[in-house]
């Protein structure tokens, strides 16, 4: 009961300011989940190709965050685990 009395003495603005960062935690995790949906993981079959068609559809390969001409070139690189559409930013 003593703790509740102490909490009542804290000004409401301080409590509001303390709770404000909690609102942004939910937004960050939603953004992370959305970025997971954009990932395309390279398959073993994609890694074993001998040649790639030179069509410019840039992708960003991860974890090295390097831009490749297209997904075929990205997956030929053994260091690329997955890629997302568009050049790296």
C-alpha positions in Angstrom: 0.0 0.0 0.0 2.9 2.4 0.7 4.1 2.1 -2.9 0.7 3.3 -4.3 0.8 6.3 -2.0 4.2 7.2 -3.3 3.1 6.8 -6.9 0.2 9.2 -6.3 2.6 11.9 -5.3 4.6 11.8 -8.6 3.3 14.5 -10.9 1.2 13.1 -13.8 3.4 14.8 -16.4 6.5 12.9 -15.3 4.5 9.6 -15.4 3.3 10.5 -18.9 6.9 11.3 -20.1 8.1 8.0 -18.6 5.5 6.0 -20.5 6.0 7.8 -23.8 8.9 5.6 -25.1 6.7 2.5 -24.7 4.5 3.8 -27.5 7.4 3.7 -29.9 8.5 0.1 -29.0 5.4 -1.3 -30.7 6.1 0.7 -33.9 9.7 -0.5 -34.2 8.8 -4.2 -33.9 6.1 -3.8 -36.5 8.6 -2.3 -38.9 11.0 -5.2 -38.3 8.2 -7.7 -39.0 7.4 -6.0 -42.2 11.0 -6.1 -43.3 11.1 -9.8 -42.7 8.3 -10.3 -45.2 10.4 -8.5 -47.9 13.4 -11.0 -47.5 13.9 -13.6 -50.2 16.3 -16.3 -49.2 18.6 -17.9 -51.8 18.0 -21.6 -52.5 20.7 -24.2 -53.2 19.3 -24.4 -56.8 19.7 -20.7 -57.3 23.3 -20.9 -56.1 24.2 -23.6 -58.6 23.5 -21.6 -61.8 26.3 -21.2 -64.3 25.1 -17.9 -65.9 22.6 -15.1 -65.1 20.6 -13.0 -67.5 21.7 -9.4 -67.5 18.4 -7.7 -66.7 18.7 -4.7 -64.5 16.4 -5.3 -61.5 18.6 -4.3 -58.6 18.5 -6.1 -55.3 20.3 -5.6 -52.0 22.1 -8.7 -50.8 22.5 -9.3 -47.1 24.3 -9.5 -44.7 27.0 -7.5 -46.6 24.4 -5.0 -47.8 25.7 -4.9 -51.4 23.7 -4.0 -54.5 23.6 -6.6 -57.3 22.2 -6.3 -60.8 19.5 -8.8 -60.1 18.6 -11.7 -57.7 20.5 -14.2 -59.8 23.8 -12.4 -59.3 23.1 -12.0 -55.7 22.5 -15.7 -55.0 25.6 -16.6 -57.0 27.6 -14.9 -54.3 28.0 -17.5 -51.5 28.1 -14.7 -48.9 24.5 -13.6 -49.6 22.0 -15.2 -47.4 18.9 -13.3 -48.6 18.1 -10.2 -50.7 15.4 -7.5 -50.9 14.1 -5.6 -53.9 15.8 -2.4 -54.8 19.4 -1.1 -54.5 20.9 -0.9 -51.0 20.4 2.4 -49.2 
